[in-house]
Amino acid sequence: MNYAFAGSPTSPVFEEFARELGASLEERGFERAEGAGALEADLVVNFIDPAAPKPFRRRSRGTFVAAIHEQQAVPDDVLKVNYPLLVRALANIVLCFVAEKGVWFTTMERGHYGVESRNGTAELARGVIERLAPLALSKLVIDNEFRTDLEEELWEGDDVTDEIAEAGKRMGDLDLLPAPFPIEELLDEQDLRHVKRLYGIGGLSYGNLSQRKDETRFWMSASGVDKTKLDIPGRDILLVSGYAPERNTMIMSVPPNVEPRRVSVDAIEHWMIYQAHPDVGAILHVHAWMQDIPATDVNYPCGTEELATSVAQLLDAEPDPAHAAIGLRNHGITVTGESLTEILDRIEPKVLRQIPMS
């Protein structure tokens, strides 16, 4: 595990905090990478000027970038200050440092939270790294392998893909936010266009849904597609047929005559649930909330093995894992059921648009 620093702190107290961050990382076993090695570090802490944030250009897609900036006082609305910087710095997460007060985190989809300063700079740095390191070291499972081995009778879909398409339309009727908070109120028009290009957002692209095909396979919505327009099997709805853990890769069976989209990043989470619980028939994930549900503790990024494991462990502890709702902290809910129709019938009266942040 290695880390690197980019950019420059903007004040002497910020420089001191940077030194303590480095010391805390090394206490946890990280080694500092210098020069060309910094481009492929596991974690890069990018010190930015909020007036002119300079992105760190990754060479390795596995590099986790935490942009950090300094403010003289705790902003009245931390989210409104941090979120545009998250986009402009091209970071995985943005941290707002206020001397003697604390550090406030903001992520693209997963909300915001803070670590308050209580016993000096060194203790604050340890608290920040305690929250940051697990996110930086989480294992992304976002690569796809497409095999043109889908049975010909499934090239046009089946009853399951028809139900997924109808469930996608019902998701649109729920009128949920595409994120846990209204990003259009936090970003100007240019930054909002940038986010949509980066993340393939168009219509209701956030959230995902899947339904079991057989003992080992399931159909699932593609990434970045409007869930009210899941029209073409093999493109908008993909058959997940395997997982190659040694390559962190999900395997799709697709028809030979369709250009497939990537499957939703949460495919690894759905895979784990279906494999562990043969009686789960469908899974729905939306950016909404329900009262009195168990929730994950650490807000691991979507598409990571760690988030999938956290959800699966909470599901295992439920009295009826086949009909359960699990909260993803600061992010949304994952719900299991017999079918997507049954899930939506069950949760529609209970869904809350506002996600609690912590």
C-alpha positions in Angstrom: 0.0 0.0 0.0 1.4 3.4 -0.9 0.2 7.0 -0.9 1.3 10.3 -2.5 0.7 14.0 -2.0 -0.1 16.3 -4.8 -0.6 20.1 -4.8 0.4 22.3 -2.0 -1.2 23.3 1.3 -2.3 26.9 1.4 -1.1 27.9 4.9 1.4 26.9 7.6 -1.4 25.2 9.7 -2.5 23.3 6.6 1.1 22.2 6.1 1.2 20.9 9.6 -2.0 19.0 9.1 -0.5 17.5 5.9 2.5 16.2 7.8 0.2 14.6 10.4 -1.8 13.0 7.6 1.3 11.5 6.2 2.4 10.3 9.6 -1.1 8.7 10.2 -1.0 6.9 6.9 2.5 5.5 7.7 1.2 4.4 11.1 -1.3 2.3 9.1 1.4 0.7 6.9 1.3 3.0 3.9 4.6 3.9 2.2 5.0 7.3 0.5 5.5 7.2 -3.2 7.5 9.9 -4.9 8.1 11.1 -8.5 6.7 8.8 -11.2 5.5 6.3 -8.6 3.0 8.9 -7.3 1.0 8.5 -10.5 0.1 4.9 -9.6 -0.3 5.3 -5.9 -3.1 3.5 -4.1 -4.2 6.8 -2.5 -3.4 10.4 -3.5 -4.2 13.3 -1.2 -4.5 16.3 -3.5 -4.1 19.7 -1.7 -6.2 22.1 -3.8 -6.9 25.9 -3.8 -10.7 26.1 -3.7 -10.5 29.2 -5.9 -8.6 27.3 -8.6 -8.7 23.5 -8.0 -6.2 21.6 -10.0 -7.1 17.9 -10.7 -4.7 15.1 -10.1 -4.6 13.1 -13.4 -4.6 9.4 -12.6 -2.5 7.0 -14.6 -4.0 4.0 -12.9 -7.8 3.5 -12.7 -7.3 2.0 -9.2 -5.9 5.2 -7.7 -8.2 6.8 -5.1 -8.0 10.6 -5.1 -9.0 12.6 -2.0 -8.9 16.3 -2.7 -8.6 18.5 0.4 -8.9 22.2 0.8 -8.8 24.7 3.6 -11.5 27.1 4.8 -11.1 29.7 7.5 -14.4 28.8 9.2 -16.9 26.0 9.0 -19.2 26.8 6.0 -22.9 27.3 6.7 -23.5 24.7 4.0 -20.5 22.3 3.7 -22.2 20.4 0.9 -22.6 23.5 -1.2 -18.9 24.4 -0.8 -17.5 20.9 -1.3 -19.6 19.4 -4.1 -18.5 21.7 -6.9 -14.9 21.1 -5.9 -15.5 17.4 -6.1 -16.4 17.8 -9.7 -13.7 20.3 -10.6 -10.9 18.4 -8.9 -12.0 15.1 -10.5 -11.7 13.4 -7.1 -13.3 10.4 -5.5 -13.9 12.4 -2.3 -13.4 16.0 -1.2 -12.3 17.0 2.4 -12.8 20.5 3.8 -10.3 21.3 6.5 -10.9 24.0 9.1 -8.2 24.5 11.7 -9.1 23.5 15.3 -12.7 22.6 14.1 -12.4 19.5 12.0 -12.6 17.9 8.5 -15.8 17.5 6.5 -16.1 14.8 3.8 -18.3 14.9 0.6 -18.6 12.1 -2.0 -20.3 12.1 -5.4 -23.3 10.0 -4.4 -22.9 9.1 -0.8 -23.5 12.3 1.1 -21.4 14.1 3.6 -20.2 13.8 7.2 -17.5 15.2 9.4 -14.7 14.4 11.8 -14.5 17.0 14.6 -11.2 18.2 16.1 -11.0 17.3 19.8 -7.5 16.7 20.9 -5.2 18.5 18.5 -4.0 18.2 14.9 -2.4 14.7 15.2 -5.6 13.2 16.6 -7.7 14.8 14.0 -5.4 13.4 11.2 -5.8 9.9 12.7 -9.6 10.3 12.7 -9.6 11.4 9.1 -7.3 8.5 8.0 -9.5 6.1 9.9 -12.4 7.1 7.8 -10.5 7.6 4.5 -8.2 4.5 4.4 -11.0 1.9 4.1 -12.5 3.7 1.2 -9.2 4.1 -0.6 -8.3 0.4 -0.2 -11.7 -1.0 -1.2 -11.7 -3.5 -4.1 -13.5 -2.2 -7.1 -15.3 -4.9 -9.2 -16.4 -2.8 -12.2 -14.8 -4.6 -15.2 -17.0 -6.5 -17.5 -16.4 -9.4 -19.8 -18.9 -9.9 -22.6 -19.4 -13.4 -24.0 -21.6 -14.0 -27.0 -22.9 -17.2 -25.6 -26.5 -16.1 -24.8 -29.0 -18.7 -25.8 -30.7 -17.7 -29.0 -34.2 -18.0 -27.4 -33.1 -15.1 -25.0 -31.8 -12.7 -27.7 -35.2 -10.8 -27.6 -35.5 -11.2 -23.8 -38.0 -13.2 -21.8 -40.7 -12.7 -19.1 -38.0 -11.6 -16.7 -36.7 -8.8 -18.9 -40.3 -7.7 -19.5 -40.9 -7.4 -15.8 -37.6 -5.5 -15.3 -38.7 -3.0 -18.0 -42.0 -2.5 -16.3 -40.4 -2.1 -12.9 -38.1 0.5 -14.4 -41.1 2.6 -15.5 -42.5 2.2 -11.9 -39.2 3.5 -10.6 -39.8 6.6 -12.7 -43.2 7.1 -11.2 -41.7 7.2 -7.7 -40.1 10.5 -8.7 -37.0 9.9 -6.6 -33.9 12.1 -6.7 -31.0 10.8 -8.9 -28.7 11.3 -5.9 -29.2 11.5 -2.1 -29.5 15.3 -2.4 -30.5 17.6 -5.3 -27.2 18.1 -7.2 -28.8 20.6 -9.6 -29.0 23.0 -6.6 -25.3 22.6 -5.8 -23.7 22.8 -9.3 -23.8 25.5 -12.0 -24.9 24.5 -15.5 -21.4 23.8 -16.7 -20.5 21.6 -13.7 -23.8 19.7 -14.0 -23.1 19.0 -17.7 -19.6 17.7 -16.7 -21.1 15.4 -14.1 -23.6 14.0 -16.6 -20.8 13.3 -19.1 -18.5 11.7 -16.6 -21.1 9.4 -15.1 -23.4 8.8 -18.1 -26.3 10.4 -16.4 -29.4 10.8 -18.5 -32.9 10.6 -17.1 -33.3 8.2 -14.2 -29.9 6.6 -14.4 -29.2 6.2 -10.7 -30.4 3.1 -9.0 -30.5 -0.4 -10.4 -32.7 -3.5 -10.5 -32.3 -7.1 -11.2 -34.3 -10.4 -11.2 -33.1 -14.0 -11.1 -33.1 -16.0 -14.3 -32.1 -19.4 -12.9 -30.0 -20.8 -10.1 -26.7 -19.1 -11.1 -27.7 -16.2 -13.4 -29.7 -13.0 -13.2 -30.8 -10.2 -15.5 -29.7 -6.7 -14.4 -30.1 -3.1 -15.7 -27.1 -1.5 -17.4 -25.1 1.4 -16.0 -26.0 5.0 -16.9 -29.2 4.1 -18.7 -32.6 5.7 -18.1 -34.4 3.1 -16.0 -37.8 4.0 -17.6 -36.4 3.0 -21.0 -35.0 -0.5 -20.5 -35.8 -1.5 -24.1 -33.2 -3.8 -25.5 -32.0 -7.1 -23.9 -28.2 -7.4 -24.1 -27.8 -3.6 -24.2 -30.1 -2.0 -21.5 -30.7 -5.3 -19.6 -27.8 -7.7 -19.3 -27.6 -11.4 -18.2 -25.0 -11.7 -15.5 -23.7 -15.2 -15.8 -20.5 -15.3 -13.7 -17.9 -13.5 -11.6 -14.1 -13.9 -11.9 -12.7 -12.7 -8.5 -9.1 -13.1 -9.6 -9.7 -10.4 -12.3 -12.4 -8.4 -10.4 -14.6 -8.9 -13.4 -18.3 -9.6 -13.9 -19.2 -11.9 -16.8 -22.1 -11.2 -19.1 -23.8 -13.5 -21.6 -24.9 -11.3 -24.6 -26.4 -11.9 -28.1 -24.0 -11.5 -31.0 -25.9 -8.8 -32.7 -26.1 -6.1 -29.9 -23.5 -3.7 -28.7 -23.7 -4.1 -24.9 -23.6 -1.4 -22.3 -21.7 -2.0 -19.0 -23.7 -3.6 -16.3 -24.5 -1.6 -13.2 -21.6 -1.2 -10.8 -23.6 -2.9 -8.1 -23.6 -6.2 -10.0 -21.1 -7.7 -7.5 -23.5 -6.9 -4.6 -26.4 -8.6 -6.4 -24.2 -11.5 -7.3 -23.3 -12.1 -3.7 -26.9 -11.9 -2.5 -28.2 -14.3 -5.2 -25.5 -16.8 -4.6 -26.0 -16.8 -0.8 -29.8 -16.8 -0.8 -31.4 -19.0 -3.5 -34.9 -17.9 -2.3 -34.1 -14.2 -3.3 -35.9 -13.7 -6.6 -35.2 -10.0 -7.2 -33.2 -7.0 -5.9 -34.0 -3.3 -6.2 -31.6 -0.4 -5.3 -32.9 3.2 -5.1 -31.6 6.4 -3.7 -34.3 6.7 -1.0 -34.8 5.5 2.6 -37.1 3.6 4.8 -37.6 3.9 8.5 -36.3 1.3 11.0 -34.0 -0.6 8.7 -30.4 -1.9 9.4 -27.7 0.1 7.7 -24.1 -0.3 6.7 -21.5 1.5 8.9 -18.8 2.5 6.4 -19.8 4.3 3.2 -17.7 2.2 0.8 -17.9 3.3 -2.8 -20.4 1.6 -5.1 -19.0 -1.4 -7.0 -16.6 -2.5 -4.3 -16.4 -5.9 -2.8 -16.4 -4.4 0.7 -19.8 -2.6 0.2 -21.2 -5.8 -1.2 -19.9 -7.8 1.7 -21.3 -5.2 4.2 -24.8 -5.5 2.7 -24.6 -9.3 2.4 -23.7 -9.6 6.1 -26.6 -7.4 7.2 -28.9 -9.4 5.0 -27.7 -12.7 6.5 -28.7 -11.4 9.9 -32.3 -10.5 8.9 -35.1 -12.9 10.0 -36.3 -13.2 6.3 -33.4 -12.3 3.9 -35.6 -13.0 0.9 -37.9 -10.1 1.9 -35.6 -7.5 3.5 -34.5 -3.8 3.2 -30.9 -2.8 3.9 -29.8 0.8 4.2 -26.5 1.9 2.6 -25.3 4.8 4.8 -25.7 8.2 3.2 -26.7 6.6 -0.1 -29.9 4.6 -0.4 -31.5 1.2 0.1 -31.1 -2.3 -1.3 -34.3 -4.4 -1.1 -34.8 -8.1 -1.8 -38.1 -9.9 -2.7 -39.8 -12.6 -4.8 -39.9 -10.4 -7.8 -39.5 -6.7 -8.7 -43.3 -6.3 -8.8 -43.6 -7.7 -5.3 -40.8 -5.5 -4.0 -42.3 -2.3 -5.5 -45.8 -3.2 -4.2 -44.3 -3.7 -0.7 -42.1 -0.6 -0.5 -43.9 2.1 -2.4 -46.0 3.3 0.6 -42.9 3.3 2.8 -40.3 5.0 0.7 -38.8 8.3 1.9 -37.2 10.7 -0.6 -34.9 12.3 2.0 -31.9 10.1 3.0 -30.6 10.8 6.5 -26.9 11.9 6.5 -24.4 11.0 9.2 
